[in-house]
Amino acid sequence: MGMKVLVTGAKGQLGRDLMNELTRQGLEGIGVDIEEMDITDPDKCRSVIGQANVDAVIHCAAYTAVDAAEDQKELCQKINGQGTRNVAEACSRAGVKLMYISTDYVFDGQGTRPWEPDDERAPLNVYGQTKYEGELAIEELMEEYFIVRIAWVFGAAGKNFIKTMLRLGKEKGAVSVVNDQIGSPTYTYDLARLLVDMIQTERYGRYHATNEGECSWYEFACEIFRQAGLAVQVTPVTSEAFAAKAKRPANSRMSKEKLTENGFARLPAWQDALRRFLDVIKEDACNGSKPACQE
């Protein structure tokens, strides 16, 4: 029999792709969201995970509104920090594998060298701090675990940078985008394949998983419009030009060497992922409404 895997945050961008990928690989997926298992409730986590009779949990549920987190520190901490502790404690008690989806925001974003999975963590903002607290809880409660850090996430379900750029580009014909933050986009479809492959192994540890290659947000935006065939004027600006509440890391480059060392296939180039993603959302628009298809 194949594995049985519980996915938290199953309605999110990554959660949906994970559920699809589990099915594609012939594994049983149980998707839970806040209605089925509120991760801030330790008793609920224990009962759901304890009774689900699963082999593994992939923990995607999180508070991810980075700027809002600065004002909602307690709520963010309750979900990302304490919530993850509750999930880890329940997994430890039930004896099931745990994979935690974390973020490049656990690092301080200094320098230009790609971050290694075991580098020192020093978050710049509330969101990063609470995800770091989640990592610490898992490291404290579990002897074996997967912590997979991702960045600049986009998927067919939910909001993301690509969809925002396409909307603003069509509405305004011009956008300003920061050019001093460097990282790698992560397509949830590609990521889900890796995570499902990984959860079926015992090759535990901290990993980084983003699509190959790097860019600034400005370069990402330019490529989005180029591939989408939209004539949009893109102006590069510094982070200072955007009065965001939360401080963002300038360097979000992450080393994926550990994937290779442990025999995992790395994700395709981000430009290739973008091309496939644009095809998917175009197809979705066509299936949903004719006018969107004829633009």
Summary of the structure (lengths in Angstrom):
residues: 295
radius of gyration: 18.9
end to end distance: 47.2
largest distance: 55.4
contacts: 991
relative contact order: 0.15
helix: 46%
strand: 19%
